[in-house]
């Protein structure tokens, strides 16, 4: 399915706040939350719907509900920054977590925790803000698929071409929704221009 880059003035505005090295942690968290609403709306724009009848104050009308409840899986730590918006927009969402960190020398994913709700035959949103090499996101998607997910959409704040190409190669059935596609990875496997380490900036850790 490839990658969808959100084209919206507010998306670019909030992403600019995240990129700015002078943005303090409180501003960073708020901009992350606001950008997450936009990403979630795009990621759910093709959900199945069910119709029902309702009464407005004036007349009968047709109402719509999204299909079966979704599952959101946050990739720890940075994925936690996207959870609040998903829950606000989809109150019945079930939430899971995967703990995976990157070996800073090899960029390979190292897993340390998995906790999933029931997700067989359900759509799963995987929340991984930084799509760099694609190792962490690819591993998380593998775990979700093995747990029975019917459809997977990944929400990312920033993607690198290297990671996007890897996802397209290894998981062509997964749609990636991102606020931006950046230039490249540097020698330390960080996205350039990027926004730094999102987990550290969200949680104010060195």
PLY file of the C-alpha trace (Angstrom):
ply
format ascii 1.0
element vertex 206
property float x
property float y
property float z
element edge 205
property int vertex1
property int vertex2
end_header
0.00 0.00 0.00
2.95 2.32 0.44
3.11 5.58 2.35
0.59 8.41 2.57
2.09 11.79 3.49
-0.54 14.04 5.03
-0.97 17.26 3.05
-2.48 19.77 5.47
-1.36 23.21 6.71
-1.95 22.32 10.36
0.05 19.13 10.00
2.99 21.13 8.68
2.57 23.72 11.43
2.62 21.23 14.31
5.47 19.32 12.71
7.47 22.56 12.50
7.03 23.01 16.25
8.32 19.47 16.79
11.34 20.05 14.56
12.40 23.27 16.32
15.23 22.52 18.74
14.06 25.36 21.04
10.61 23.79 21.64
10.32 22.89 25.32
8.88 19.53 26.50
5.43 20.95 27.32
5.08 22.54 23.87
6.48 19.40 22.28
3.89 17.17 23.95
1.03 19.48 22.98
2.14 19.68 19.35
2.53 15.89 19.27
-1.00 15.43 20.55
-2.46 17.88 18.05
-0.58 16.35 15.15
-1.74 12.91 16.29
-5.38 13.90 15.73
-4.60 14.70 12.10
-2.68 11.46 11.59
-5.48 9.43 13.19
-8.13 11.03 10.99
-6.13 10.19 7.87
-5.37 6.65 9.06
-9.06 5.94 9.68
-10.44 7.68 6.59
-11.14 4.39 4.84
-12.71 2.48 7.72
-15.85 0.47 7.08
-19.04 2.07 8.35
-22.43 0.84 9.48
-25.62 2.83 9.04
-28.42 3.25 11.58
-31.57 5.31 11.88
-31.79 8.24 14.26
-34.10 11.14 15.04
-32.84 14.70 14.83
-34.91 17.44 16.55
-36.61 17.93 13.17
-36.78 14.65 11.26
-35.50 11.08 10.87
-31.98 10.77 9.47
-29.28 8.24 8.75
-26.42 7.96 11.21
-23.05 6.30 10.75
-20.73 4.39 13.05
-17.23 3.15 12.28
-16.95 -0.61 11.87
-15.72 -3.08 14.49
-13.66 -1.52 17.32
-10.03 -0.98 16.43
-6.85 -1.87 18.27
-4.01 0.60 18.75
-0.52 -0.71 19.49
2.04 1.80 20.75
5.72 1.12 20.17
7.40 2.14 23.43
8.42 4.82 24.34
7.69 7.39 21.68
4.47 5.74 20.51
2.88 6.72 23.82
2.80 10.29 22.55
0.21 9.34 19.92
-2.14 7.35 22.16
-4.25 10.18 23.64
-5.55 11.41 20.29
-6.45 7.89 19.19
-8.41 7.30 22.40
-10.18 10.66 22.14
-11.36 9.92 18.60
-11.99 6.19 19.13
-13.10 5.75 22.76
-13.74 2.02 22.35
-10.26 1.28 21.02
-8.33 -1.54 22.71
-4.70 -0.72 23.43
-1.60 -2.86 23.24
2.11 -2.20 23.63
5.35 -3.48 22.21
8.68 -2.65 23.76
11.44 -2.53 21.18
14.54 -0.41 21.14
17.19 0.13 18.52
20.76 -0.98 18.93
22.51 2.35 18.37
25.44 0.71 16.56
23.66 -1.75 14.29
20.18 -0.12 14.16
18.67 -3.58 14.67
15.53 -3.86 16.84
15.85 -5.38 20.31
12.52 -6.49 21.77
11.84 -6.50 25.50
8.04 -6.42 26.01
4.77 -7.37 24.30
1.21 -6.99 25.64
-1.70 -7.27 23.22
-5.50 -7.29 23.52
-7.52 -9.63 21.32
-6.96 -8.49 17.74
-8.00 -11.37 15.50
-9.82 -10.09 12.40
-9.50 -6.47 13.56
-7.86 -3.38 12.13
-4.77 -2.41 14.11
-3.12 1.01 14.22
0.58 0.69 15.02
1.93 3.90 16.55
5.62 4.40 15.77
6.46 8.10 15.39
9.89 7.73 13.77
10.19 5.48 10.72
13.97 5.45 10.28
15.42 2.11 9.14
12.05 0.39 9.48
13.46 -2.26 11.79
11.37 -1.44 14.85
8.16 -0.81 12.92
8.66 -3.92 10.81
9.18 -6.05 13.91
6.09 -4.57 15.59
4.00 -5.23 12.48
5.21 -8.84 12.43
4.02 -9.33 16.02
0.63 -7.78 15.24
0.16 -9.97 12.17
1.11 -13.09 14.12
-1.56 -12.14 16.68
-4.19 -12.27 13.93
-4.72 -8.68 12.80
-6.80 -8.46 9.63
-5.47 -5.08 8.52
-2.60 -2.91 9.75
-2.05 0.83 9.39
1.08 2.48 10.78
1.03 6.05 12.11
4.36 7.88 11.90
5.32 11.49 12.48
8.40 11.46 10.25
9.61 8.83 7.79
12.91 8.32 6.00
13.02 6.94 2.46
15.08 3.97 3.68
12.44 2.91 6.20
9.55 3.54 3.82
11.22 1.40 1.15
11.80 -1.40 3.65
8.17 -1.37 4.76
7.01 -1.46 1.14
9.34 -4.38 0.46
8.63 -6.44 3.59
5.02 -5.42 4.34
3.40 -4.23 1.09
-0.05 -4.78 2.61
0.54 -2.19 5.36
-0.37 1.44 4.80
1.97 3.96 6.43
0.55 7.39 7.27
3.17 10.06 8.02
3.30 13.80 8.49
6.49 14.07 6.42
8.95 12.14 4.29
12.39 13.47 5.13
15.66 13.42 3.20
17.75 10.51 4.48
19.35 8.73 7.43
22.71 9.91 8.75
25.57 7.62 9.77
23.95 7.15 13.20
20.65 6.09 11.56
18.85 9.28 12.63
16.36 10.88 10.26
17.60 14.10 8.62
16.42 16.82 9.09
14.10 14.98 11.47
13.36 16.25 14.95
15.90 14.47 17.14
15.04 11.64 19.52
11.27 11.87 19.90
11.13 9.77 23.06
13.73 11.93 24.80
11.98 15.13 23.77
8.54 13.86 24.82
9.68 12.66 28.22
12.46 15.23 28.83
15.20 12.65 29.21
18.83 13.19 28.14
0 1
1 2
2 3
3 4
4 5
5 6
6 7
7 8
8 9
9 10
10 11
11 12
12 13
13 14
14 15
15 16
16 17
17 18
18 19
19 20
20 21
21 22
22 23
23 24
24 25
25 26
26 27
27 28
28 29
29 30
30 31
31 32
32 33
33 34
34 35
35 36
36 37
37 38
38 39
39 40
40 41
41 42
42 43
43 44
44 45
45 46
46 47
47 48
48 49
49 50
50 51
51 52
52 53
53 54
54 55
55 56
56 57
57 58
58 59
59 60
60 61
61 62
62 63
63 64
64 65
65 66
66 67
67 68
68 69
69 70
70 71
71 72
72 73
73 74
74 75
75 76
76 77
77 78
78 79
79 80
80 81
81 82
82 83
83 84
84 85
85 86
86 87
87 88
88 89
89 90
90 91
91 92
92 93
93 94
94 95
95 96
96 97
97 98
98 99
99 100
100 101
101 102
102 103
103 104
104 105
105 106
106 107
107 108
108 109
109 110
110 111
111 112
112 113
113 114
114 115
115 116
116 117
117 118
118 119
119 120
120 121
121 122
122 123
123 124
124 125
125 126
126 127
127 128
128 129
129 130
130 131
131 132
132 133
133 134
134 135
135 136
136 137
137 138
138 139
139 140
140 141
141 142
142 143
143 144
144 145
145 146
146 147
147 148
148 149
149 150
150 151
151 152
152 153
153 154
154 155
155 156
156 157
157 158
158 159
159 160
160 161
161 162
162 163
163 164
164 165
165 166
166 167
167 168
168 169
169 170
170 171
171 172
172 173
173 174
174 175
175 176
176 177
177 178
178 179
179 180
180 181
181 182
182 183
183 184
184 185
185 186
186 187
187 188
188 189
189 190
190 191
191 192
192 193
193 194
194 195
195 196
196 197
197 198
198 199
199 200
200 201
201 202
202 203
203 204
204 205
